[in-house]
Structure formats: C-alpha cells, structure tokens
C-alpha cells in the first residue's frame, strides 16, 4: 500500500467537509448520485454498501429507493457530516482495502468518485468483489480526465502558476482515472467483469466565478495549501481566463463528464 498525501487520499477536515456538503454537493456532486443508483438498478429491500461514501450522497440516493444501506469511509470529517444528515443509516470508518464485512454480504456495492483516492486500488477492488454477492452489481463513477473536463482543464494550470505544483497536484487528483481502458483493466484484474461502461455528462453550476474558486479551495484539500493572497490572485486572473463560462446573470456553468461503470463479480 502506497503512502499518500492528504490530497491524494482525498482527506479533508470537518470544516472542509461541511463546505463540501453545503456548496459542492448542490453545485456538482449531487446530480450524479441518482444516476448511479438508477444504473445499479437498486431496488427496495436490497443491501447496499457505499464505499468512500463521503457525506453520504450516493448512500442516501440508495436509501430513497428503499435499500438497506451502509456507508464506509476513511475520512472522519466526511462521516461526521453523513451521520448528522442521516443518523438512521449505518456509517463505518474503515479503509476500502480492508472492509469489515463477510463475503457476499451485499447485493450492490457503490463507489462514487472515490476509487481514485484509495491507497491500493487493486486491493480495494478485490474487496468490492469479495463483499458483493454472486450475481450482484458493483457500480462506479470516476471523473473524466482533466484535459477533457471543461473548466478544470484551465483551472489546474492556473492554480499551478499562482499557488505552485502541490496545489495543482491536489486539484488534479480526482481526475487520474479518466482512461476507460485503465479502469476496465483494473476491474478485470480484481475479478470484476465490466458489463456497462459509458461517459455521462452533468453540469457544474456555481453562483459566480468567485463562488467556484471559494468552493474548490474551501471544500477540498486545497484549504490547507492555498493562501488568502493566492486565492485573491486566482480570482483576479480567472476573470479573463473563464469569461466564456459565465452566463447572463454572472453565474457559472460548464459540462462535467464522468465515467459510469457497472461490473459483476
């Protein structure tokens, strides 16, 4: 298992997790959870495990379909927010590489935008296969590559220029699994057979350009890296670079492409 930085592992503080859930979920992440639950064909009474559950977005989408849901994450801050939102669901702090569950214990395993942060992806995928019942489903989402993700394809280089390579690497971390061949090969090596792999597109929406930058920094691992002066510089330079993304009322909207994969053990 490799040693990771906080950014590579997606580890954030409780305050950042609060900002993430308040601002990032409605702006970007929330729209994808119902898509994932629909693609996994989650039904009432099924047992569902959400790995890397964060603040519980996908877990709650599964629960709304009548499933019996357990969420697992290594991030205590994210789990604290999830427990506060849905105290009736089961939330467990544990690594994806060593799940505390019996073999074949779940009908469906979900992993929305978390696979890229696991310290040992092959081992985590093998664990997903192990805890899924024969005939069950594993449903994953990962972001498209940064160079094919409008907005981020320019924000990452800008962040590098203003705040340095550590900040750019932190913002790049979510986009490292944007190659479909790599995703499918990693699944196959873990004993999972992809039955559906498609690219979907959502929309990132922010109240303003400044709001987007504040959300990216405050609601993610950049909160510990980018200084207030650097944030002001980012906002100033971004007004020219991202002028094409603004709509008539000053808000911001741009495509957010993702990979959706359904696999079976």
C-alpha atoms as an extended CHARMM CRD file, in Angstrom:
* protein
*
       265  EXT
         1         1  UNK       CA              0.0000000000        0.0000000000        0.0000000000  PROA      1               0.0000000000
         2         2  UNK       CA              1.4880000000        3.3610000000       -1.0280000000  PROA      2               0.0000000000
         3         3  UNK       CA              1.9740000000        6.3700000000        1.2380000000  PROA      3               0.0000000000
         4         4  UNK       CA             -0.2920000000        9.2030000000        0.1030000000  PROA      4               0.0000000000
         5         5  UNK       CA             -0.5540000000       12.9140000000        0.7190000000  PROA      5               0.0000000000
         6         6  UNK       CA             -3.8570000000       14.1860000000        2.1260000000  PROA      6               0.0000000000
         7         7  UNK       CA             -4.7730000000       15.4320000000       -1.3500000000  PROA      7               0.0000000000
         8         8  UNK       CA             -4.0260000000       12.0850000000       -2.9900000000  PROA      8               0.0000000000
         9         9  UNK       CA             -6.1660000000       10.3370000000       -0.3630000000  PROA      9               0.0000000000
        10        10  UNK       CA             -8.9490000000       12.9370000000       -0.5260000000  PROA      10              0.0000000000
        11        11  UNK       CA             -8.6470000000       13.6030000000        3.2100000000  PROA      11              0.0000000000
        12        12  UNK       CA            -10.3070000000       16.8100000000        4.3810000000  PROA      12              0.0000000000
        13        13  UNK       CA            -11.0680000000       18.4700000000        7.7130000000  PROA      13              0.0000000000
        14        14  UNK       CA            -14.5380000000       18.6450000000        9.2550000000  PROA      14              0.0000000000
        15        15  UNK       CA            -14.8480000000       22.3130000000        8.2530000000  PROA      15              0.0000000000
        16        16  UNK       CA            -13.9360000000       21.4550000000        4.6570000000  PROA      16              0.0000000000
        17        17  UNK       CA            -16.4120000000       18.5540000000        4.7120000000  PROA      17              0.0000000000
        18        18  UNK       CA            -19.1450000000       20.9690000000        5.8100000000  PROA      18              0.0000000000
        19        19  UNK       CA            -18.3220000000       23.3300000000        2.9260000000  PROA      19              0.0000000000
        20        20  UNK       CA            -18.1460000000       20.3730000000        0.5490000000  PROA      20              0.0000000000
        21        21  UNK       CA            -21.6290000000       19.2100000000        1.5220000000  PROA      21              0.0000000000
        22        22  UNK       CA            -23.1350000000       22.7010000000        1.6140000000  PROA      22              0.0000000000
        23        23  UNK       CA            -21.6340000000       24.0440000000       -1.6120000000  PROA      23              0.0000000000
        24        24  UNK       CA            -20.0180000000       21.2970000000       -3.7000000000  PROA      24              0.0000000000
        25        25  UNK       CA            -22.8540000000       18.7600000000       -3.4720000000  PROA      25              0.0000000000
        26        26  UNK       CA            -25.5510000000       21.0190000000       -4.9510000000  PROA      26              0.0000000000
        27        27  UNK       CA            -23.1160000000       22.5780000000       -7.4330000000  PROA      27              0.0000000000
        28        28  UNK       CA            -21.6550000000       19.3550000000       -8.8050000000  PROA      28              0.0000000000
        29        29  UNK       CA            -21.7160000000       16.0250000000       -6.9590000000  PROA      29              0.0000000000
        30        30  UNK       CA            -25.3770000000       15.6850000000       -6.0220000000  PROA      30              0.0000000000
        31        31  UNK       CA            -26.7330000000       15.2890000000       -9.5500000000  PROA      31              0.0000000000
        32        32  UNK       CA            -24.7460000000       12.1000000000      -10.1670000000  PROA      32              0.0000000000
        33        33  UNK       CA            -25.9540000000       10.0300000000       -7.1980000000  PROA      33              0.0000000000
        34        34  UNK       CA            -29.4060000000        9.2950000000       -8.6730000000  PROA      34              0.0000000000
        35        35  UNK       CA            -27.7470000000        8.3930000000      -11.9970000000  PROA      35              0.0000000000
        36        36  UNK       CA            -25.5130000000        5.8910000000      -10.2100000000  PROA      36              0.0000000000
        37        37  UNK       CA            -28.3930000000        4.3950000000       -8.2130000000  PROA      37              0.0000000000
        38        38  UNK       CA            -30.5210000000        4.0900000000      -11.3640000000  PROA      38              0.0000000000
        39        39  UNK       CA            -27.7140000000        2.4530000000      -13.3490000000  PROA      39              0.0000000000
        40        40  UNK       CA            -27.1670000000       -0.0440000000      -10.4970000000  PROA      40              0.0000000000
        41        41  UNK       CA            -30.9080000000       -0.8150000000      -10.5740000000  PROA      41              0.0000000000
        42        42  UNK       CA            -31.1700000000       -0.5650000000       -6.7900000000  PROA      42              0.0000000000
        43        43  UNK       CA            -34.4750000000       -1.8970000000       -5.5200000000  PROA      43              0.0000000000
        44        44  UNK       CA            -36.3680000000       -1.8860000000       -2.2580000000  PROA      44              0.0000000000
        45        45  UNK       CA            -35.0190000000       -4.3370000000        0.3140000000  PROA      45              0.0000000000
        46        46  UNK       CA            -31.6050000000       -4.7620000000       -1.3140000000  PROA      46              0.0000000000
        47        47  UNK       CA            -28.4520000000       -4.4600000000        0.7650000000  PROA      47              0.0000000000
        48        48  UNK       CA            -26.1720000000       -1.6970000000       -0.4960000000  PROA      48              0.0000000000
        49        49  UNK       CA            -22.6320000000       -0.7510000000        0.5090000000  PROA      49              0.0000000000
        50        50  UNK       CA            -21.3470000000        2.7130000000       -0.4200000000  PROA      50              0.0000000000
        51        51  UNK       CA            -17.5280000000        2.6800000000       -0.3190000000  PROA      51              0.0000000000
        52        52  UNK       CA            -15.8150000000        6.0450000000        0.0200000000  PROA      52              0.0000000000
        53        53  UNK       CA            -19.2410000000        7.3910000000        0.9140000000  PROA      53              0.0000000000
        54        54  UNK       CA            -18.1080000000       10.9060000000        1.8220000000  PROA      54              0.0000000000
        55        55  UNK       CA            -21.0310000000       12.8890000000        3.1870000000  PROA      55              0.0000000000
        56        56  UNK       CA            -23.4580000000       10.1930000000        2.0560000000  PROA      56              0.0000000000
        57        57  UNK       CA            -24.7130000000       11.3960000000       -1.3180000000  PROA      57              0.0000000000
        58        58  UNK       CA            -24.8950000000        8.0180000000       -3.0860000000  PROA      58              0.0000000000
        59        59  UNK       CA            -25.8920000000        6.2010000000        0.1190000000  PROA      59              0.0000000000
        60        60  UNK       CA            -28.8890000000        8.4930000000        0.5260000000  PROA      60              0.0000000000
        61        61  UNK       CA            -29.8830000000        8.0100000000       -3.1240000000  PROA      61              0.0000000000
        62        62  UNK       CA            -29.9110000000        4.2440000000       -2.4920000000  PROA      62              0.0000000000
        63        63  UNK       CA            -31.8630000000        4.6490000000        0.7640000000  PROA      63              0.0000000000
        64        64  UNK       CA            -34.5310000000        6.6690000000       -1.0410000000  PROA      64              0.0000000000
        65        65  UNK       CA            -35.1030000000        3.5970000000       -3.2130000000  PROA      65              0.0000000000
        66        66  UNK       CA            -35.8640000000        1.5190000000       -0.1420000000  PROA      66              0.0000000000
        67        67  UNK       CA            -32.4790000000       -0.1960000000        0.1680000000  PROA      67              0.0000000000
        68        68  UNK       CA            -30.7480000000       -1.1660000000        3.4120000000  PROA      68              0.0000000000
        69        69  UNK       CA            -27.6250000000        0.9900000000        3.2140000000  PROA      69              0.0000000000
        70        70  UNK       CA            -24.2070000000        1.0210000000        4.8690000000  PROA      70              0.0000000000
        71        71  UNK       CA            -21.6620000000        3.7580000000        4.1700000000  PROA      71              0.0000000000
        72        72  UNK       CA            -17.9130000000        3.3200000000        4.6430000000  PROA      72              0.0000000000
        73        73  UNK       CA            -15.2260000000        5.9960000000        4.5290000000  PROA      73              0.0000000000
        74        74  UNK       CA            -11.7930000000        6.6020000000        5.9950000000  PROA      74              0.0000000000
        75        75  UNK       CA            -12.4410000000       10.3240000000        6.3950000000  PROA      75              0.0000000000
        76        76  UNK       CA            -13.7900000000       11.1490000000        9.8440000000  PROA      76              0.0000000000
        77        77  UNK       CA            -14.8710000000       14.6560000000        8.8010000000  PROA      77              0.0000000000
        78        78  UNK       CA            -16.9610000000       13.4050000000        5.9020000000  PROA      78              0.0000000000
        79        79  UNK       CA            -18.5370000000       10.6980000000        8.0690000000  PROA      79              0.0000000000
        80        80  UNK       CA            -19.4440000000       13.2150000000       10.7600000000  PROA      80              0.0000000000
        81        81  UNK       CA            -21.4570000000       15.1720000000        8.1930000000  PROA      81              0.0000000000
        82        82  UNK       CA            -23.0650000000       11.9640000000        6.8690000000  PROA      82              0.0000000000
        83        83  UNK       CA            -24.1050000000       10.8720000000       10.3620000000  PROA      83              0.0000000000
        84        84  UNK       CA            -25.5810000000       14.2790000000       11.0670000000  PROA      84              0.0000000000
        85        85  UNK       CA            -27.6180000000       14.1780000000        7.8510000000  PROA      85              0.0000000000
        86        86  UNK       CA            -28.8260000000       10.5780000000        8.1570000000  PROA      86              0.0000000000
        87        87  UNK       CA            -28.4040000000        9.1610000000       11.6860000000  PROA      87              0.0000000000
        88        88  UNK       CA            -30.6710000000        6.2200000000       10.8290000000  PROA      88              0.0000000000
        89        89  UNK       CA            -28.2020000000        4.8030000000        8.2810000000  PROA      89              0.0000000000
        90        90  UNK       CA            -25.1060000000        2.7860000000        9.2110000000  PROA      90              0.0000000000
        91        91  UNK       CA            -21.8280000000        4.6940000000        8.8740000000  PROA      91              0.0000000000
        92        92  UNK       CA            -18.4870000000        2.9700000000        9.4680000000  PROA      92              0.0000000000
        93        93  UNK       CA            -14.9600000000        4.3780000000        9.4570000000  PROA      93              0.0000000000
        94        94  UNK       CA            -12.7990000000        1.8190000000        7.6540000000  PROA      94              0.0000000000
        95        95  UNK       CA            -10.3950000000        1.5650000000        4.7120000000  PROA      95              0.0000000000
        96        96  UNK       CA            -11.6790000000        0.3550000000        1.3640000000  PROA      96              0.0000000000
        97        97  UNK       CA             -8.7620000000       -2.0690000000        1.2550000000  PROA      97              0.0000000000
        98        98  UNK       CA             -9.8680000000       -3.9120000000        4.4020000000  PROA      98              0.0000000000
        99        99  UNK       CA            -13.6520000000       -3.9200000000        4.6000000000  PROA      99              0.0000000000
       100       100  UNK       CA            -15.1120000000       -5.2600000000        7.8700000000  PROA      100             0.0000000000
       101       101  UNK       CA            -17.8100000000       -7.3470000000        6.1750000000  PROA      101             0.0000000000
       102       102  UNK       CA            -18.4000000000      -11.0020000000        5.3220000000  PROA      102             0.0000000000
       103       103  UNK       CA            -18.0300000000      -12.3920000000        1.8330000000  PROA      103             0.0000000000
       104       104  UNK       CA            -21.0290000000      -11.8140000000       -0.4130000000  PROA      104             0.0000000000
       105       105  UNK       CA            -22.8270000000       -9.6570000000        2.1170000000  PROA      105             0.0000000000
       106       106  UNK       CA            -24.2350000000       -7.0250000000       -0.2690000000  PROA      106             0.0000000000
       107       107  UNK       CA            -26.4560000000       -7.0320000000       -3.3260000000  PROA      107             0.0000000000
       108       108  UNK       CA            -24.9210000000       -3.8010000000       -4.6340000000  PROA      108             0.0000000000
       109       109  UNK       CA            -21.6320000000       -2.0100000000       -3.9860000000  PROA      109             0.0000000000
       110       110  UNK       CA            -21.3850000000        1.6770000000       -4.9300000000  PROA      110             0.0000000000
       111       111  UNK       CA            -18.2690000000        3.8010000000       -5.2620000000  PROA      111             0.0000000000
       112       112  UNK       CA            -18.9120000000        7.3430000000       -6.4730000000  PROA      112             0.0000000000
       113       113  UNK       CA            -15.8060000000        9.4710000000       -7.1400000000  PROA      113             0.0000000000
       114       114  UNK       CA            -13.6990000000        7.6810000000       -4.5240000000  PROA      114             0.0000000000
       115       115  UNK       CA            -11.7670000000        4.9400000000       -6.3510000000  PROA      115             0.0000000000
       116       116  UNK       CA             -9.0070000000        7.3330000000       -7.3890000000  PROA      116             0.0000000000
       117       117  UNK       CA             -8.2240000000        8.1350000000       -3.7520000000  PROA      117             0.0000000000
       118       118  UNK       CA             -7.6280000000        4.6250000000       -2.4410000000  PROA      118             0.0000000000
       119       119  UNK       CA             -4.0570000000        3.8490000000       -1.4180000000  PROA      119             0.0000000000
       120       120  UNK       CA             -4.2020000000        0.3750000000       -3.0140000000  PROA      120             0.0000000000
       121       121  UNK       CA             -6.8060000000        0.3530000000       -5.7810000000  PROA      121             0.0000000000
       122       122  UNK       CA             -6.3390000000       -3.3000000000       -6.8230000000  PROA      122             0.0000000000
       123       123  UNK       CA             -6.8330000000       -4.4390000000       -3.2400000000  PROA      123             0.0000000000
       124       124  UNK       CA             -9.8560000000       -2.1530000000       -2.7880000000  PROA      124             0.0000000000
       125       125  UNK       CA            -11.4260000000       -3.5230000000       -5.9730000000  PROA      125             0.0000000000
       126       126  UNK       CA            -10.8040000000       -7.0870000000       -4.7990000000  PROA      126             0.0000000000
       127       127  UNK       CA            -12.5720000000       -6.1890000000       -1.5570000000  PROA      127             0.0000000000
       128       128  UNK       CA            -15.5210000000       -4.8240000000       -3.5450000000  PROA      128             0.0000000000
       129       129  UNK       CA            -15.7070000000       -8.1060000000       -5.4460000000  PROA      129             0.0000000000
       130       130  UNK       CA            -15.4220000000      -10.1130000000       -2.2270000000  PROA      130             0.0000000000
       131       131  UNK       CA            -18.2980000000       -8.4230000000       -0.4030000000  PROA      131             0.0000000000
       132       132  UNK       CA            -20.6550000000       -8.4660000000       -3.4110000000  PROA      132             0.0000000000
       133       133  UNK       CA            -22.9180000000      -11.4980000000       -3.6000000000  PROA      133             0.0000000000
       134       134  UNK       CA            -22.7210000000      -13.7390000000       -6.6890000000  PROA      134             0.0000000000
       135       135  UNK       CA            -24.8940000000      -12.0900000000       -9.3240000000  PROA      135             0.0000000000
       136       136  UNK       CA            -24.6970000000       -8.7280000000       -7.5460000000  PROA      136             0.0000000000
       137       137  UNK       CA            -23.5360000000       -5.4480000000       -9.0200000000  PROA      137             0.0000000000
       138       138  UNK       CA            -20.6460000000       -3.0670000000       -8.4720000000  PROA      138             0.0000000000
       139       139  UNK       CA            -21.3730000000        0.4640000000       -9.7230000000  PROA      139             0.0000000000
       140       140  UNK       CA            -18.5780000000        3.0180000000      -10.0160000000  PROA      140             0.0000000000
       141       141  UNK       CA            -18.1910000000        6.6070000000      -11.1190000000  PROA      141             0.0000000000
       142       142  UNK       CA            -14.9190000000        8.3920000000      -11.8700000000  PROA      142             0.0000000000
       143       143  UNK       CA            -14.2500000000       11.7870000000      -13.3770000000  PROA      143             0.0000000000
       144       144  UNK       CA            -13.1830000000       12.1490000000      -16.9820000000  PROA      144             0.0000000000
       145       145  UNK       CA             -9.5180000000       13.0890000000      -17.4860000000  PROA      145             0.0000000000
       146       146  UNK       CA             -8.7010000000       16.7010000000      -16.5690000000  PROA      146             0.0000000000
       147       147  UNK       CA             -7.8130000000       17.6330000000      -20.1380000000  PROA      147             0.0000000000
       148       148  UNK       CA            -11.3120000000       16.5650000000      -21.2010000000  PROA      148             0.0000000000
       149       149  UNK       CA            -13.0490000000       18.2800000000      -18.2720000000  PROA      149             0.0000000000
       150       150  UNK       CA            -14.0310000000       21.8480000000      -19.2290000000  PROA      150             0.0000000000
       151       151  UNK       CA            -13.1450000000       24.3810000000      -16.5670000000  PROA      151             0.0000000000
       152       152  UNK       CA            -10.6680000000       22.1490000000      -14.7900000000  PROA      152             0.0000000000
       153       153  UNK       CA             -8.5130000000       21.8800000000      -17.9080000000  PROA      153             0.0000000000
       154       154  UNK       CA             -7.7080000000       25.5620000000      -17.3480000000  PROA      154             0.0000000000
       155       155  UNK       CA             -8.0620000000       25.9000000000      -13.5740000000  PROA      155             0.0000000000
       156       156  UNK       CA             -5.3420000000       23.3270000000      -12.8410000000  PROA      156             0.0000000000
       157       157  UNK       CA             -2.6400000000       25.1680000000      -14.8800000000  PROA      157             0.0000000000
       158       158  UNK       CA             -3.7670000000       28.4880000000      -13.3920000000  PROA      158             0.0000000000
       159       159  UNK       CA             -3.5030000000       27.0460000000       -9.8900000000  PROA      159             0.0000000000
       160       160  UNK       CA             -0.0290000000       25.7480000000      -10.7100000000  PROA      160             0.0000000000
       161       161  UNK       CA              1.0630000000       29.2140000000      -11.8480000000  PROA      161             0.0000000000
       162       162  UNK       CA             -0.3880000000       31.0100000000       -8.8310000000  PROA      162             0.0000000000
       163       163  UNK       CA             -0.0580000000       28.5560000000       -5.9370000000  PROA      163             0.0000000000
       164       164  UNK       CA              2.5410000000       26.0600000000       -7.1640000000  PROA      164             0.0000000000
       165       165  UNK       CA              2.7470000000       22.3750000000       -8.1150000000  PROA      165             0.0000000000
       166       166  UNK       CA              1.4740000000       20.9900000000       -4.7910000000  PROA      166             0.0000000000
       167       167  UNK       CA             -1.8130000000       22.8280000000       -5.2390000000  PROA      167             0.0000000000
       168       168  UNK       CA             -2.0550000000       21.7560000000       -8.8920000000  PROA      168             0.0000000000
       169       169  UNK       CA             -1.4490000000       18.1140000000       -7.9370000000  PROA      169             0.0000000000
       170       170  UNK       CA             -4.1570000000       18.3630000000       -5.2620000000  PROA      170             0.0000000000
       171       171  UNK       CA             -6.7290000000       19.5870000000       -7.7820000000  PROA      171             0.0000000000
       172       172  UNK       CA             -5.5810000000       17.0300000000      -10.3660000000  PROA      172             0.0000000000
       173       173  UNK       CA             -6.0270000000       14.0650000000       -8.0000000000  PROA      173             0.0000000000
       174       174  UNK       CA             -9.7440000000       13.4570000000       -8.6970000000  PROA      174             0.0000000000
       175       175  UNK       CA             -9.0990000000       13.1840000000      -12.4560000000  PROA      175             0.0000000000
       176       176  UNK       CA             -6.4560000000       10.4470000000      -12.5830000000  PROA      176             0.0000000000
       177       177  UNK       CA             -8.8860000000        7.6800000000      -13.6090000000  PROA      177             0.0000000000
       178       178  UNK       CA            -10.2000000000        9.1790000000      -16.8250000000  PROA      178             0.0000000000
       179       179  UNK       CA             -8.9080000000        6.4800000000      -19.1850000000  PROA      179             0.0000000000
       180       180  UNK       CA            -11.6050000000        3.8310000000      -19.7950000000  PROA      180             0.0000000000
       181       181  UNK       CA             -9.0570000000        1.1620000000      -20.7440000000  PROA      181             0.0000000000
       182       182  UNK       CA             -7.2360000000        1.6380000000      -17.4330000000  PROA      182             0.0000000000
       183       183  UNK       CA            -10.4750000000        1.4830000000      -15.4310000000  PROA      183             0.0000000000
       184       184  UNK       CA            -11.6840000000       -1.6860000000      -17.1510000000  PROA      184             0.0000000000
       185       185  UNK       CA             -8.2690000000       -3.3570000000      -16.8460000000  PROA      185             0.0000000000
       186       186  UNK       CA             -8.1100000000       -2.6270000000      -13.1010000000  PROA      186             0.0000000000
       187       187  UNK       CA            -11.5940000000       -4.0520000000      -12.6320000000  PROA      187             0.0000000000
       188       188  UNK       CA            -10.7310000000       -7.1900000000      -14.5980000000  PROA      188             0.0000000000
       189       189  UNK       CA             -7.5470000000       -7.7560000000      -12.5840000000  PROA      189             0.0000000000
       190       190  UNK       CA             -9.6740000000       -7.7170000000       -9.4090000000  PROA      190             0.0000000000
       191       191  UNK       CA            -12.0750000000      -10.3520000000      -10.7280000000  PROA      191             0.0000000000
       192       192  UNK       CA            -14.7810000000       -7.8860000000      -11.7660000000  PROA      192             0.0000000000
       193       193  UNK       CA            -16.3140000000       -8.0640000000      -15.2400000000  PROA      193             0.0000000000
       194       194  UNK       CA            -17.4620000000       -4.7090000000      -16.6640000000  PROA      194             0.0000000000
       195       195  UNK       CA            -20.8980000000       -5.0940000000      -18.2650000000  PROA      195             0.0000000000
       196       196  UNK       CA            -21.5190000000       -1.4100000000      -18.9840000000  PROA      196             0.0000000000
       197       197  UNK       CA            -19.0640000000        1.4720000000      -19.3770000000  PROA      197             0.0000000000
       198       198  UNK       CA            -20.2640000000        4.8220000000      -20.6410000000  PROA      198             0.0000000000
       199       199  UNK       CA            -19.4500000000        8.5070000000      -20.3820000000  PROA      199             0.0000000000
       200       200  UNK       CA            -22.2070000000       10.6990000000      -18.9570000000  PROA      200             0.0000000000
       201       201  UNK       CA            -22.2170000000       14.4600000000      -18.6770000000  PROA      201             0.0000000000
       202       202  UNK       CA            -23.5910000000       16.5640000000      -15.8860000000  PROA      202             0.0000000000
       203       203  UNK       CA            -23.2640000000       20.2920000000      -15.3770000000  PROA      203             0.0000000000
       204       204  UNK       CA            -21.2310000000       22.1650000000      -12.7960000000  PROA      204             0.0000000000
       205       205  UNK       CA            -23.1640000000       25.2340000000      -11.6170000000  PROA      205             0.0000000000
       206       206  UNK       CA            -21.8710000000       27.9790000000       -9.3410000000  PROA      206             0.0000000000
       207       207  UNK       CA            -23.3700000000       31.3050000000       -8.3520000000  PROA      207             0.0000000000
       208       208  UNK       CA            -20.3010000000       33.1370000000       -9.6420000000  PROA      208             0.0000000000
       209       209  UNK       CA            -16.6840000000       32.6560000000      -10.6220000000  PROA      209             0.0000000000
       210       210  UNK       CA            -15.5800000000       33.7110000000       -7.1440000000  PROA      210             0.0000000000
       211       211  UNK       CA            -18.0130000000       31.1860000000       -5.6470000000  PROA      211             0.0000000000
       212       212  UNK       CA            -16.4830000000       28.3890000000       -7.7450000000  PROA      212             0.0000000000
       213       213  UNK       CA            -12.9570000000       29.2160000000       -6.6000000000  PROA      213             0.0000000000
       214       214  UNK       CA            -14.0420000000       29.5430000000       -2.9610000000  PROA      214             0.0000000000
       215       215  UNK       CA            -15.7760000000       26.1460000000       -3.1860000000  PROA      215             0.0000000000
       216       216  UNK       CA            -12.7810000000       24.4460000000       -4.8090000000  PROA      216             0.0000000000
       217       217  UNK       CA            -10.4340000000       25.7730000000       -2.1500000000  PROA      217             0.0000000000
       218       218  UNK       CA            -12.6110000000       25.7080000000        0.9660000000  PROA      218             0.0000000000
       219       219  UNK       CA            -14.4240000000       22.4460000000        0.2670000000  PROA      219             0.0000000000
       220       220  UNK       CA            -11.4520000000       20.3270000000       -0.6550000000  PROA      220             0.0000000000
       221       221  UNK       CA             -7.8570000000       19.5920000000        0.2610000000  PROA      221             0.0000000000
       222       222  UNK       CA             -6.7440000000       22.9540000000       -1.1700000000  PROA      222             0.0000000000
       223       223  UNK       CA             -7.9470000000       24.6010000000        2.0480000000  PROA      223             0.0000000000
       224       224  UNK       CA             -4.6230000000       23.6810000000        3.6770000000  PROA      224             0.0000000000
       225       225  UNK       CA             -2.4820000000       24.6680000000        0.6850000000  PROA      225             0.0000000000
       226       226  UNK       CA             -3.7180000000       27.9050000000       -0.9180000000  PROA      226             0.0000000000
       227       227  UNK       CA             -3.1670000000       31.1530000000        0.9920000000  PROA      227             0.0000000000
       228       228  UNK       CA             -5.6450000000       34.0460000000        1.1200000000  PROA      228             0.0000000000
       229       229  UNK       CA             -3.3670000000       36.1680000000       -1.0860000000  PROA      229             0.0000000000
       230       230  UNK       CA             -3.1210000000       33.3540000000       -3.6270000000  PROA      230             0.0000000000
       231       231  UNK       CA             -6.8990000000       32.9630000000       -3.5970000000  PROA      231             0.0000000000
       232       232  UNK       CA             -7.3220000000       36.6700000000       -4.4070000000  PROA      232             0.0000000000
       233       233  UNK       CA             -4.8240000000       36.3790000000       -7.2550000000  PROA      233             0.0000000000
       234       234  UNK       CA             -6.6220000000       33.3210000000       -8.6070000000  PROA      234             0.0000000000
       235       235  UNK       CA             -9.9250000000       35.1900000000       -8.6820000000  PROA      235             0.0000000000
       236       236  UNK       CA             -8.3970000000       38.1890000000      -10.4160000000  PROA      236             0.0000000000
       237       237  UNK       CA             -6.6840000000       36.1620000000      -13.1440000000  PROA      237             0.0000000000
       238       238  UNK       CA             -9.6290000000       33.7960000000      -13.5610000000  PROA      238             0.0000000000
       239       239  UNK       CA            -11.9680000000       36.6020000000      -14.6720000000  PROA      239             0.0000000000
       240       240  UNK       CA            -10.1920000000       36.7400000000      -18.0250000000  PROA      240             0.0000000000
       241       241  UNK       CA             -9.4670000000       33.0400000000      -18.4160000000  PROA      241             0.0000000000
       242       242  UNK       CA            -13.0290000000       31.8620000000      -17.6840000000  PROA      242             0.0000000000
       243       243  UNK       CA            -15.0960000000       34.6910000000      -19.1720000000  PROA      243             0.0000000000
       244       244  UNK       CA            -16.6310000000       32.2290000000      -21.6590000000  PROA      244             0.0000000000
       245       245  UNK       CA            -18.1730000000       30.1300000000      -18.8700000000  PROA      245             0.0000000000
       246       246  UNK       CA            -20.2470000000       32.9240000000      -17.3290000000  PROA      246             0.0000000000
       247       247  UNK       CA            -23.9320000000       33.2660000000      -18.2070000000  PROA      247             0.0000000000
       248       248  UNK       CA            -26.0350000000       36.4300000000      -18.3340000000  PROA      248             0.0000000000
       249       249  UNK       CA            -26.6430000000       36.7110000000      -14.5760000000  PROA      249             0.0000000000
       250       250  UNK       CA            -22.9840000000       36.2510000000      -13.6370000000  PROA      250             0.0000000000
       251       251  UNK       CA            -23.3620000000       32.6130000000      -12.6310000000  PROA      251             0.0000000000
       252       252  UNK       CA            -21.1120000000       29.9000000000      -13.9950000000  PROA      252             0.0000000000
       253       253  UNK       CA            -21.9940000000       26.6770000000      -15.8150000000  PROA      253             0.0000000000
       254       254  UNK       CA            -19.8470000000       24.1400000000      -17.6270000000  PROA      254             0.0000000000
       255       255  UNK       CA            -20.0070000000       20.4320000000      -18.5820000000  PROA      255             0.0000000000
       256       256  UNK       CA            -18.8820000000       17.8140000000      -16.0560000000  PROA      256             0.0000000000
       257       257  UNK       CA            -18.1860000000       14.4980000000      -17.8400000000  PROA      257             0.0000000000
       258       258  UNK       CA            -17.8720000000       11.2600000000      -15.8490000000  PROA      258             0.0000000000
       259       259  UNK       CA            -17.2900000000        7.5480000000      -16.4210000000  PROA      259             0.0000000000
       260       260  UNK       CA            -20.0450000000        5.2240000000      -15.2240000000  PROA      260             0.0000000000
       261       261  UNK       CA            -19.1170000000        1.5520000000      -14.9210000000  PROA      261             0.0000000000
       262       262  UNK       CA            -21.2620000000       -1.4180000000      -13.9020000000  PROA      262             0.0000000000
       263       263  UNK       CA            -19.3940000000       -4.6410000000      -13.1530000000  PROA      263             0.0000000000
       264       264  UNK       CA            -20.1720000000       -8.0920000000      -11.7650000000  PROA      264             0.0000000000
       265       265  UNK       CA            -18.0100000000      -10.3610000000       -9.6050000000  PROA      265             0.0000000000
